[in-house]
Amino acid sequence: PQLKMLRVNGSIFFGAVEHVEEAFHRVDRENPQQKHLLIAASGINIVDISGAESLVREAGRRRKVGGGLYFYFMKDAVRETLDKGGYLKTIGDENIFSQNTDAIASVYPRLDAEICRRCTARIFPQCQPSLPNGEPRLG
């Protein structure tokens, strides 16, 4: 309920930025509680300046509402581009993960424990024993 996972297939460049941003905003419209967005980035081959700036805006926008923007399986070339342009500092190097299990383990403590308390989905292994705040899960 709080974490949306999306896969991006294709480069994030000036011609695709509007489409990618619309996908990000669609998450908000469909489920406003999904303030955390985890991107499967293995399909991203290139990020240009427009794409990098869009990702920076999205990361900031999600932080402002109490969420975050995270990536896993990001190609080295894409990461290097973001790093060389200084965009990775704003996005947060700590929000880039090599695999989704690492991402989930890192993001889970950032979720709202009260929303998790009412959730019955318990999709991720971290959901089973405790709430994001470390409180043991009852029932």
C-alpha positions as CSV (number, residue, x, y, z in Angstrom):
1,P,0.0,0.0,0.0
2,Q,2.9,2.4,0.5
3,L,5.5,1.3,-2.0
4,K,4.9,1.2,-5.7
5,M,7.4,-0.7,-7.9
6,L,7.7,0.3,-11.5
7,R,9.9,-1.0,-14.3
8,V,11.2,1.5,-16.8
9,N,12.1,0.1,-20.2
10,G,13.9,2.6,-22.3
11,S,16.1,5.6,-21.9
12,I,15.0,8.6,-19.9
13,F,15.9,11.5,-22.3
14,F,14.3,14.8,-23.4
15,G,11.8,13.0,-25.7
16,A,10.6,10.6,-23.0
17,V,10.6,12.8,-19.9
18,E,7.0,13.8,-20.2
19,H,5.9,10.2,-20.5
20,V,8.0,9.1,-17.5
21,E,6.7,12.0,-15.4
22,E,3.1,11.1,-16.3
23,A,3.8,7.5,-15.1
24,F,5.1,8.9,-11.8
25,H,2.1,11.2,-11.3
26,R,-0.3,8.3,-12.2
27,V,1.0,6.5,-9.1
28,D,-0.1,9.4,-7.0
29,R,-3.5,9.5,-8.6
30,E,-4.2,5.8,-8.3
31,N,-3.0,5.4,-4.7
32,P,-1.9,8.6,-2.9
33,Q,-0.5,6.4,0.0
34,Q,2.2,5.1,-2.3
35,K,4.7,7.9,-1.5
36,H,7.6,5.5,-2.0
37,L,8.5,4.6,-5.6
38,L,11.0,1.8,-6.4
39,I,12.2,1.7,-10.0
40,A,13.5,-1.4,-11.7
41,A,16.1,0.4,-13.7
42,S,17.7,-2.5,-15.7
43,G,15.9,-1.4,-18.8
44,I,17.3,2.2,-18.6
45,N,20.2,2.5,-21.0
46,I,20.7,6.2,-21.2
47,V,19.8,9.2,-19.0
48,D,20.4,12.7,-20.5
49,I,20.4,16.0,-18.7
50,S,16.6,16.4,-19.1
51,G,16.0,12.9,-17.8
52,A,18.4,13.4,-14.9
53,E,16.8,16.7,-13.9
54,S,13.4,14.9,-14.0
55,L,14.6,12.2,-11.7
56,V,16.0,14.9,-9.3
57,R,12.6,16.6,-9.3
58,E,10.7,13.4,-8.6
59,A,13.1,12.5,-5.8
60,G,12.6,15.9,-4.2
61,R,8.8,15.8,-4.7
62,R,8.5,12.4,-3.1
63,R,10.7,13.5,-0.2
64,K,8.5,16.5,0.4
65,V,5.4,14.3,0.9
66,G,7.3,11.9,3.2
67,G,8.3,9.3,0.6
68,G,11.3,8.6,-1.6
69,L,12.5,7.6,-5.0
70,Y,14.7,4.4,-5.2
71,F,16.3,2.4,-8.0
72,Y,17.6,-1.1,-8.3
73,F,19.5,-2.9,-11.0
74,M,20.7,0.4,-12.4
75,K,23.3,0.0,-15.1
76,D,26.8,1.3,-14.3
77,A,26.8,3.7,-17.2
78,V,23.5,5.3,-16.0
79,R,24.8,5.6,-12.5
80,E,28.1,7.2,-13.7
81,T,26.1,9.8,-15.8
82,L,24.0,10.7,-12.7
83,D,27.1,10.8,-10.5
84,K,29.3,12.9,-12.9
85,G,26.5,15.5,-13.3
86,G,26.0,15.8,-9.6
87,Y,22.4,14.4,-9.8
88,L,23.2,11.4,-7.7
89,K,23.9,13.6,-4.7
90,T,20.4,15.0,-4.8
91,I,18.7,11.7,-5.6
92,G,20.8,10.1,-2.9
93,D,23.4,7.4,-3.5
94,E,21.9,5.5,-0.6
95,N,18.7,5.2,-2.7
96,I,20.4,3.1,-5.4
97,F,20.5,-0.7,-4.8
98,S,22.0,-3.6,-6.7
99,Q,18.9,-5.8,-6.2
100,N,15.3,-5.4,-5.1
101,T,15.7,-7.4,-1.9
102,D,18.3,-4.9,-0.7
103,A,16.0,-2.0,-1.7
104,I,13.0,-3.5,0.2
105,A,15.1,-4.1,3.3
106,S,16.2,-0.5,3.2
107,V,12.9,1.1,2.4
108,Y,10.7,-0.9,4.8
109,P,11.9,1.0,7.9
110,R,10.9,4.3,6.2
111,L,7.3,3.3,5.7
112,D,4.5,4.5,8.0
113,A,4.0,1.9,10.7
114,E,0.3,2.9,11.3
115,I,-0.5,2.1,7.7
116,C,1.4,-1.2,7.9
117,R,-0.5,-2.0,11.1
118,R,-3.8,-2.0,9.2
119,C,-2.4,-3.8,6.1
120,T,-3.2,-7.4,5.5
121,A,-1.1,-7.9,2.4
122,R,2.2,-8.4,4.1
123,I,3.9,-9.0,0.7
124,F,7.5,-8.6,1.7
125,P,9.4,-10.8,4.2
126,Q,10.1,-7.7,6.4
127,C,6.3,-7.3,6.8
128,Q,5.9,-10.5,8.7
129,P,7.7,-10.2,12.0
130,S,7.5,-6.5,12.7
131,L,6.2,-3.1,11.8
132,P,8.6,-0.5,10.1
133,N,9.3,1.1,13.5
134,G,10.5,-2.2,14.9
135,E,7.4,-2.9,16.9
136,P,6.5,-6.6,16.9
137,R,3.5,-7.4,14.7
138,L,0.6,-8.8,16.6
139,G,-1.8,-11.3,15.0
